[in-house]
Amino acid sequence: SISSGGQIRVREIRRHSYINGMLTMDYNWVLCITLVLSNFQQGLTKPVITPDQSQLVVLKGNSVKLCCRDNSKVNWYLETPPGSRQSQRSTLEDGTYCLTFSRADAMHRGRYICENETLAQSSIYVFVKDNENLFHKSMVKKIVTKAGQNS
């Protein structure tokens, strides 16, 4: 009777440890999933720009609206020239940060970058098409200067 009681007791202890092991493992999974979801909610993904395209062509004088959505606060920048950035003022509309230009002009041309608090970013390049002036003056000046230097 002692041996059978001892055997039963060992089985109960093993069963109890196994259940505790499962509970501990389940708790660890819940903790891990909670941390992943928490970080996801805080903006570890790239911001999403609307319109959802890499470049946008607009006619001079037309309005332009670029919007950026993320789970954290974002900032808009205009790349001027490549490598440097100029901060852009955006408005918050229903959790989305938007840039709006009522009348697009050559000065609105460039790569717009939306960056969240974790420095993840998305971008869109805006081309402003001017049927009267096919080349922006600064572009023509650079081309003429370079052409004169090569002759």
N, CA and C atoms as a LAMMPS dump frame, in Angstrom:
ITEM: TIMESTEP
0
ITEM: NUMBER OF ATOMS
453
ITEM: BOX BOUNDS ff ff ff
-5.0000000000000000e+02 5.0000000000000000e+02
-5.0000000000000000e+02 5.0000000000000000e+02
-5.0000000000000000e+02 5.0000000000000000e+02
ITEM: ATOMS id mol type element x y z
1 1 1 N 0.827 -1.203 0
2 1 2 C 0 0 0
3 1 3 C 0.856 1.245 0
4 2 1 N 2.012 1.18 0.62
5 2 2 C 2.903 2.34 0.633
6 2 3 C 3.439 2.604 -0.771
7 3 1 N 3.837 1.547 -1.442
8 3 2 C 4.392 1.745 -2.784
9 3 3 C 3.332 2.269 -3.736
10 4 1 N 2.117 1.746 -3.63
11 4 2 C 1.087 2.264 -4.534
12 4 3 C 0.718 3.695 -4.175
13 5 1 N 0.724 4.009 -2.899
14 5 2 C 0.466 5.393 -2.486
15 5 3 C 1.561 6.316 -2.941
16 6 1 N 2.806 5.832 -2.85
17 6 2 C 3.945 6.612 -3.318
18 6 3 C 3.877 6.827 -4.813
19 7 1 N 3.462 5.786 -5.523
20 7 2 C 3.349 5.894 -6.976
21 7 3 C 2.28 6.912 -7.349
22 8 1 N 1.175 6.843 -6.678
23 8 2 C 0.094 7.788 -6.954
24 8 3 C 0.563 9.205 -6.658
25 9 1 N 1.265 9.35 -5.556
26 9 2 C 1.751 10.678 -5.18
27 9 3 C 2.732 11.224 -6.22
28 10 1 N 3.646 10.403 -6.732
29 10 2 C 4.593 10.83 -7.761
30 10 3 C 3.847 11.229 -9.02
31 11 1 N 2.87 10.453 -9.416
32 11 2 C 2.077 10.792 -10.603
33 11 3 C 1.358 12.123 -10.408
34 12 1 N 0.821 12.333 -9.211
35 12 2 C 0.134 13.602 -8.933
36 12 3 C 1.116 14.771 -9.008
37 13 1 N 2.33 14.594 -8.469
38 13 2 C 3.332 15.66 -8.509
39 13 3 C 3.744 15.929 -9.948
40 14 1 N 3.994 14.838 -10.718
41 14 2 C 4.358 15.023 -12.126
42 14 3 C 3.233 15.722 -12.884
43 15 1 N 2.007 15.27 -12.642
44 15 2 C 0.853 15.891 -13.307
45 15 3 C 0.752 17.362 -12.929
46 16 1 N 0.945 17.649 -11.646
47 16 2 C 0.87 19.022 -11.155
48 16 3 C 1.978 19.881 -11.779
49 17 1 N 3.204 19.365 -11.865
50 17 2 C 4.307 20.092 -12.485
51 17 3 C 4.049 20.304 -13.963
52 18 1 N 3.519 19.286 -14.608
53 18 2 C 3.214 19.387 -16.035
54 18 3 C 2.175 20.481 -16.281
55 19 1 N 1.153 20.492 -15.441
56 19 2 C 0.128 21.524 -15.569
57 19 3 C 0.752 22.894 -15.318
58 20 1 N 1.588 23.024 -14.297
59 20 2 C 2.263 24.295 -14.044
60 20 3 C 3.154 24.677 -15.219
61 21 1 N 3.855 23.693 -15.801
62 21 2 C 4.694 23.957 -16.977
63 21 3 C 3.872 24.486 -18.135
64 22 1 N 2.711 23.882 -18.363
65 22 2 C 1.824 24.34 -19.438
66 22 3 C 1.318 25.747 -19.142
67 23 1 N 0.947 25.976 -17.879
68 23 2 C 0.472 27.305 -17.517
69 23 3 C 1.568 28.34 -17.703
70 24 1 N 2.795 27.993 -17.304
71 24 2 C 3.924 28.906 -17.473
72 24 3 C 4.176 29.157 -18.95
73 25 1 N 4.139 28.096 -19.759
74 25 2 C 4.365 28.248 -21.188
75 25 3 C 3.248 29.107 -21.803
76 26 1 N 1.995 28.848 -21.434
77 26 2 C 0.885 29.645 -21.949
78 26 3 C 1.042 31.107 -21.551
79 27 1 N 1.445 31.344 -20.317
80 27 2 C 1.653 32.706 -19.84
81 27 3 C 2.752 33.39 -20.661
82 28 1 N 3.854 32.671 -20.951
83 28 2 C 4.943 33.245 -21.747
84 28 3 C 4.464 33.601 -23.15
85 29 1 N 3.656 32.749 -23.76
86 29 2 C 3.124 33.053 -25.101
87 29 3 C 2.229 34.291 -25.065
88 30 1 N 1.378 34.369 -24.067
89 30 2 C 0.489 35.529 -23.933
90 30 3 C 1.317 36.797 -23.764
91 31 1 N 2.346 36.735 -22.936
92 31 2 C 3.218 37.886 -22.718
93 31 3 C 3.931 38.279 -24.014
94 32 1 N 4.446 37.3 -24.728
95 32 2 C 5.15 37.56 -25.993
96 32 3 C 4.223 38.203 -27.022
97 33 1 N 3.044 37.639 -27.191
98 33 2 C 2.07 38.182 -28.156
99 33 3 C 1.656 39.585 -27.754
100 34 1 N 1.458 39.816 -26.464
101 34 2 C 1.079 41.152 -25.983
102 34 3 C 2.162 42.177 -26.302
103 35 1 N 3.43 41.804 -26.096
104 35 2 C 4.528 42.727 -26.395
105 35 3 C 4.611 43.026 -27.887
106 36 1 N 4.453 42.007 -28.72
107 36 2 C 4.496 42.214 -30.175
108 36 3 C 3.375 43.133 -30.605
109 37 1 N 2.169 42.868 -30.15
110 37 2 C 1.038 43.718 -30.521
111 37 3 C 1.198 45.127 -29.979
112 38 1 N 1.735 45.259 -28.797
113 38 2 C 1.963 46.575 -28.217
114 38 3 C 2.932 47.383 -29.073
115 39 1 N 4.036 46.76 -29.487
116 39 2 C 4.997 47.462 -30.338
117 39 3 C 4.407 47.772 -31.7
118 40 1 N 3.596 46.87 -32.227
119 40 2 C 2.949 47.105 -33.514
120 40 3 C 2.037 48.318 -33.42
121 41 1 N 1.289 48.422 -32.341
122 41 2 C 0.375 49.539 -32.132
123 41 3 C 1.11 50.865 -32.014
124 42 1 N 2.366 50.848 -31.559
125 42 2 C 3.096 52.083 -31.321
126 42 3 C 3.805 52.602 -32.567
127 43 1 N 3.661 51.974 -33.703
128 43 2 C 4.205 52.542 -34.92
129 43 3 C 5.486 51.913 -35.417
130 44 1 N 5.703 50.632 -35.191
131 44 2 C 6.9 49.999 -35.716
132 44 3 C 6.754 49.629 -37.185
133 45 1 N 5.605 49.884 -37.765
134 45 2 C 5.397 49.65 -39.187
135 45 3 C 5.633 50.947 -39.943
136 46 1 N 5.727 50.851 -41.26
137 46 2 C 5.905 52.057 -42.063
138 46 3 C 4.594 52.827 -42.142
139 47 1 N 4.665 54.149 -42.136
140 47 2 C 3.452 54.952 -42.324
141 47 3 C 2.869 54.695 -43.72
142 48 1 N 1.584 54.924 -43.863
143 48 2 C 0.902 54.707 -45.141
144 48 3 C 0.481 56.05 -45.72
145 49 1 N 0.931 56.32 -46.95
146 49 2 C 0.615 57.583 -47.632
147 49 3 C -0.538 57.364 -48.595
148 50 1 N -1.424 58.341 -48.645
149 50 2 C -2.501 58.382 -49.629
150 50 3 C -2.315 59.641 -50.456
151 51 1 N -2.28 59.555 -51.771
152 51 2 C -2.562 58.398 -52.61
153 51 3 C -1.447 57.363 -52.522
154 52 1 N -1.833 56.094 -52.657
155 52 2 C -0.913 54.971 -52.497
156 52 3 C -0.168 54.707 -53.81
157 53 1 N 0.826 55.541 -54.08
158 53 2 C 1.653 55.388 -55.273
159 53 3 C 3.008 56.027 -55.007
160 54 1 N 4.008 55.659 -55.783
161 54 2 C 5.359 56.18 -55.543
162 54 3 C 5.547 57.581 -56.107
163 55 1 N 4.731 57.94 -57.105
164 55 2 C 4.823 59.29 -57.68
165 55 3 C 3.445 59.789 -58.073
166 56 1 N 3.337 61.102 -58.085
167 56 2 C 2.066 61.748 -58.396
168 56 3 C 2.35 62.891 -59.36
169 57 1 N 1.625 62.934 -60.481
170 57 2 C 1.768 64.022 -61.443
171 57 3 C 0.511 64.878 -61.368
172 58 1 N 0.696 66.177 -61.124
173 58 2 C -0.433 67.11 -61.059
174 58 3 C -0.162 68.279 -61.996
175 59 1 N -1.208 68.858 -62.525
176 59 2 C -1.068 70.039 -63.374
177 59 3 C -0.881 71.275 -62.513
178 60 1 N -0.055 72.188 -62.99
179 60 2 C 0.168 73.45 -62.281
180 60 3 C -1.186 74.125 -62.063
181 61 1 N -1.398 74.604 -60.841
182 61 2 C -2.648 75.284 -60.501
183 61 3 C -3.683 74.378 -59.859
184 62 1 N -3.546 73.073 -60.018
185 62 2 C -4.49 72.143 -59.388
186 62 3 C -4.143 71.954 -57.918
187 63 1 N -5.124 71.49 -57.157
188 63 2 C -4.872 71.245 -55.737
189 63 3 C -4.239 69.863 -55.548
190 64 1 N -3.462 69.76 -54.478
191 64 2 C -2.787 68.504 -54.132
192 64 3 C -3.048 68.236 -52.659
193 65 1 N -3.376 66.981 -52.349
194 65 2 C -3.556 66.584 -50.951
195 65 3 C -2.831 65.266 -50.733
196 66 1 N -1.849 65.299 -49.83
197 66 2 C -1.095 64.11 -49.444
198 66 3 C -1.428 63.808 -47.991
199 67 1 N -1.801 62.579 -47.698
200 67 2 C -2.146 62.211 -46.327
201 67 3 C -1.303 61.035 -45.871
202 68 1 N -1.02 61.009 -44.577
203 68 2 C -0.182 59.961 -43.999
204 68 3 C -0.842 59.453 -42.72
205 69 1 N -1.004 58.132 -42.64
206 69 2 C -1.626 57.508 -41.467
207 69 3 C -0.628 56.552 -40.829
208 70 1 N -0.588 56.584 -39.506
209 70 2 C 0.262 55.689 -38.737
210 70 3 C -0.334 55.568 -37.343
211 71 1 N 0.143 54.608 -36.557
212 71 2 C -0.338 54.445 -35.19
213 71 3 C 0.325 55.409 -34.221
214 72 1 N 1.29 56.183 -34.704
215 72 2 C 1.94 57.189 -33.872
216 72 3 C 1.944 58.516 -34.632
217 73 1 N 2.408 59.559 -33.98
218 73 2 C 2.499 60.876 -34.609
219 73 3 C 3.511 60.818 -35.755
220 74 1 N 3.223 61.535 -36.826
221 74 2 C 4.146 61.578 -37.959
222 74 3 C 4.526 63.015 -38.28
223 75 1 N 5.626 63.163 -38.992
224 75 2 C 6.065 64.463 -39.504
225 75 3 C 6.273 64.331 -41.004
226 76 1 N 5.957 65.396 -41.717
227 76 2 C 6.169 65.466 -43.162
228 76 3 C 7.423 66.281 -43.44
229 77 1 N 8.194 65.854 -44.45
230 77 2 C 9.386 66.578 -44.894
231 77 3 C 9.399 66.62 -46.406
232 78 1 N 9.986 67.697 -46.951
233 78 2 C 10.256 67.798 -48.377
234 78 3 C 11.759 67.681 -48.541
235 79 1 N 12.186 66.742 -49.364
236 79 2 C 13.617 66.549 -49.6
237 79 3 C 14.12 67.666 -50.508
238 80 1 N 15.069 68.473 -50.017
239 80 2 C 15.564 69.638 -50.77
240 80 3 C 17.042 69.865 -50.554
241 81 1 N 17.923 69.733 -51.378
242 81 2 C 18.038 68.728 -52.443
243 81 3 C 18.2 67.368 -51.792
244 82 1 N 18.414 66.303 -52.574
245 82 2 C 18.558 64.986 -51.947
246 82 3 C 19.615 65.013 -50.835
247 83 1 N 19.231 64.494 -49.681
248 83 2 C 20.139 64.471 -48.532
249 83 3 C 19.747 65.458 -47.447
250 84 1 N 19.072 66.544 -47.803
251 84 2 C 18.599 67.488 -46.78
252 84 3 C 17.07 67.533 -46.834
253 85 1 N 16.468 67.982 -45.723
254 85 2 C 15.007 67.969 -45.65
255 85 3 C 14.484 69.271 -45.066
256 86 1 N 13.322 69.637 -45.532
257 86 2 C 12.638 70.816 -45.016
258 86 3 C 11.32 70.351 -44.397
259 87 1 N 11.112 70.68 -43.128
260 87 2 C 9.894 70.28 -42.428
261 87 3 C 8.676 70.935 -43.068
262 88 1 N 7.587 70.18 -43.153
263 88 2 C 6.344 70.679 -43.743
264 88 3 C 5.251 70.68 -42.679
265 89 1 N 4.434 71.719 -42.697
266 89 2 C 3.346 71.828 -41.73
267 89 3 C 2.138 71.042 -42.245
268 90 1 N 1.656 70.117 -41.416
269 90 2 C 0.501 69.312 -41.809
270 90 3 C -0.665 69.574 -40.863
271 91 1 N -1.845 69.168 -41.299
272 91 2 C -3.033 69.279 -40.461
273 91 3 C -3.487 67.872 -40.085
274 92 1 N -4.051 67.744 -38.904
275 92 2 C -4.544 66.454 -38.425
276 92 3 C -6.031 66.356 -38.725
277 93 1 N -6.399 65.365 -39.541
278 93 2 C -7.793 65.153 -39.93
279 93 3 C -8.167 63.703 -39.671
280 94 1 N -8.976 63.45 -38.658
281 94 2 C -9.426 62.09 -38.325
282 94 3 C -8.268 61.112 -38.162
283 95 1 N -7.229 61.491 -37.445
284 95 2 C -6.095 60.615 -37.193
285 95 3 C -5.106 60.512 -38.339
286 96 1 N -5.285 61.323 -39.373
287 96 2 C -4.401 61.314 -40.541
288 96 3 C -3.766 62.691 -40.679
289 97 1 N -2.453 62.708 -40.937
290 97 2 C -1.723 63.969 -41.101
291 97 3 C -1.667 64.3 -42.59
292 98 1 N -2.224 65.465 -42.961
293 98 2 C -2.349 65.809 -44.372
294 98 3 C -1.621 67.102 -44.724
295 99 1 N -1.042 67.095 -45.929
296 99 2 C -0.476 68.293 -46.547
297 99 3 C -1.417 68.67 -47.672
298 100 1 N -1.768 69.936 -47.762
299 100 2 C -2.664 70.384 -48.83
300 100 3 C -2.083 71.62 -49.488
301 101 1 N -2 71.581 -50.812
302 101 2 C -1.58 72.736 -51.605
303 101 3 C -2.754 73.104 -52.491
304 102 1 N -3.306 74.312 -52.295
305 102 2 C -4.499 74.69 -53.057
306 102 3 C -4.188 74.932 -54.533
307 103 1 N -2.975 75.424 -54.824
308 103 2 C -2.577 75.661 -56.216
309 103 3 C -1.13 75.186 -56.392
310 104 1 N -0.983 73.997 -56.947
311 104 2 C 0.353 73.427 -57.118
312 104 3 C 1.197 74.297 -58.04
313 105 1 N 2.465 74.422 -57.677
314 105 2 C 3.431 75.205 -58.437
315 105 3 C 4.746 74.445 -58.458
316 106 1 N 5.716 74.946 -59.211
317 106 2 C 7.016 74.279 -59.312
318 106 3 C 7.673 74.115 -57.946
319 107 1 N 7.409 75.021 -57.016
320 107 2 C 8.026 74.913 -55.691
321 107 3 C 7.49 73.723 -54.892
322 108 1 N 6.377 73.145 -55.314
323 108 2 C 5.81 71.985 -54.634
324 108 3 C 6.366 70.667 -55.182
325 109 1 N 7.197 70.743 -56.183
326 109 2 C 7.776 69.556 -56.809
327 109 3 C 8.828 68.96 -55.89
328 110 1 N 8.87 67.634 -55.782
329 110 2 C 9.897 66.977 -54.987
330 110 3 C 9.41 65.741 -54.277
331 111 1 N 10.304 65.167 -53.504
332 111 2 C 10.013 63.949 -52.751
333 111 3 C 9.523 64.326 -51.357
334 112 1 N 8.297 63.922 -51.039
335 112 2 C 7.698 64.171 -49.726
336 112 3 C 7.832 62.91 -48.886
337 113 1 N 8.361 63.088 -47.674
338 113 2 C 8.641 61.97 -46.776
339 113 3 C 7.746 62.083 -45.543
340 114 1 N 7.081 60.997 -45.221
341 114 2 C 6.284 60.912 -43.999
342 114 3 C 7.052 59.993 -43.051
343 115 1 N 7.396 60.514 -41.864
344 115 2 C 8.221 59.759 -40.917
345 115 3 C 7.52 59.674 -39.572
346 116 1 N 7.472 58.465 -38.991
347 116 2 C 6.827 58.313 -37.684
348 116 3 C 7.847 58.432 -36.55
349 117 1 N 7.382 58.238 -35.318
350 117 2 C 8.234 58.435 -34.134
351 117 3 C 9.38 57.431 -34.033
352 118 1 N 9.248 56.271 -34.699
353 118 2 C 10.328 55.281 -34.672
354 118 3 C 11.261 55.459 -35.87
355 119 1 N 11.084 56.568 -36.615
356 119 2 C 11.886 56.933 -37.78
357 119 3 C 11.624 56.062 -39.002
358 120 1 N 10.569 55.248 -38.965
359 120 2 C 10.149 54.511 -40.155
360 120 3 C 9.506 55.532 -41.084
361 121 1 N 9.723 55.378 -42.385
362 121 2 C 9.207 56.386 -43.308
363 121 3 C 8.705 55.789 -44.61
364 122 1 N 7.832 56.556 -45.243
365 122 2 C 7.33 56.278 -46.583
366 122 3 C 7.447 57.582 -47.35
367 123 1 N 7.453 57.49 -48.679
368 123 2 C 7.584 58.734 -49.45
369 123 3 C 6.803 58.661 -50.752
370 124 1 N 6.593 59.832 -51.325
371 124 2 C 5.935 59.983 -52.619
372 124 3 C 6.607 61.158 -53.329
373 125 1 N 6.832 61.021 -54.624
374 125 2 C 7.436 62.111 -55.398
375 125 3 C 6.32 62.834 -56.144
376 126 1 N 6.276 64.151 -56.012
377 126 2 C 5.251 64.967 -56.671
378 126 3 C 5.886 65.719 -57.845
379 127 1 N 5.356 65.477 -59.04
380 127 2 C 5.746 66.219 -60.235
381 127 3 C 4.653 67.231 -60.513
382 128 1 N 5.038 68.47 -60.757
383 128 2 C 4.065 69.492 -61.123
384 128 3 C 4.269 69.8 -62.594
385 129 1 N 3.287 69.439 -63.405
386 129 2 C 3.378 69.6 -64.858
387 129 3 C 2.884 71.002 -65.241
388 130 1 N 3.748 71.741 -65.934
389 130 2 C 3.423 73.094 -66.386
390 130 3 C 3.536 73.09 -67.902
391 131 1 N 2.4 73.097 -68.596
392 131 2 C 2.399 73.018 -70.055
393 131 3 C 3.029 74.244 -70.716
394 132 1 N 3.074 75.382 -70.015
395 132 2 C 3.678 76.593 -70.57
396 132 3 C 5.201 76.576 -70.413
397 133 1 N 5.697 76.038 -69.33
398 133 2 C 7.137 75.945 -69.067
399 133 3 C 7.472 74.49 -68.775
400 134 1 N 7.958 73.784 -69.768
401 134 2 C 8.22 72.366 -69.6
402 134 3 C 9.374 72.097 -68.642
403 135 1 N 10.318 73.035 -68.525
404 135 2 C 11.448 72.866 -67.608
405 135 3 C 11.398 73.941 -66.547
406 136 1 N 11.679 73.549 -65.333
407 136 2 C 11.774 74.496 -64.229
408 136 3 C 13.021 75.346 -64.455
409 137 1 N 12.982 76.652 -64.182
410 137 2 C 14.101 77.561 -64.458
411 137 3 C 15.419 77.078 -63.866
412 138 1 N 15.417 76.576 -62.638
413 138 2 C 16.674 76.137 -62.031
414 138 3 C 17.232 74.927 -62.779
415 139 1 N 16.351 74.077 -63.33
416 139 2 C 16.817 72.929 -64.104
417 139 3 C 17.49 73.393 -65.385
418 140 1 N 16.885 74.366 -66.079
419 140 2 C 17.443 74.878 -67.329
420 140 3 C 18.788 75.531 -67.072
421 141 1 N 18.905 76.322 -66.003
422 141 2 C 20.161 76.988 -65.666
423 141 3 C 21.282 75.97 -65.451
424 142 1 N 21.005 74.874 -64.726
425 142 2 C 22.006 73.836 -64.489
426 142 3 C 22.422 73.163 -65.793
427 143 1 N 21.457 72.896 -66.667
428 143 2 C 21.754 72.238 -67.938
429 143 3 C 22.617 73.149 -68.807
430 144 1 N 22.272 74.442 -68.921
431 144 2 C 23.034 75.386 -69.738
432 144 3 C 24.438 75.555 -69.17
433 145 1 N 24.567 75.688 -67.852
434 145 2 C 25.868 75.841 -67.231
435 145 3 C 26.749 74.622 -67.514
436 146 1 N 26.202 73.451 -67.347
437 146 2 C 26.974 72.221 -67.588
438 146 3 C 27.33 72.087 -69.061
439 147 1 N 26.407 72.452 -69.956
440 147 2 C 26.693 72.36 -71.392
441 147 3 C 27.804 73.333 -71.759
442 148 1 N 27.8 74.551 -71.2
443 148 2 C 28.847 75.539 -71.48
444 148 3 C 30.194 75.1 -70.94
445 149 1 N 30.206 74.391 -69.843
446 149 2 C 31.478 73.935 -69.255
447 149 3 C 32.118 72.837 -70.087
448 150 1 N 31.32 72.052 -70.743
449 150 2 C 31.845 70.933 -71.515
450 150 3 C 32.353 71.352 -72.878
451 151 1 N 32.015 72.549 -73.396
452 151 2 C 32.436 72.924 -74.747
453 151 3 C 33.792 73.557 -74.789
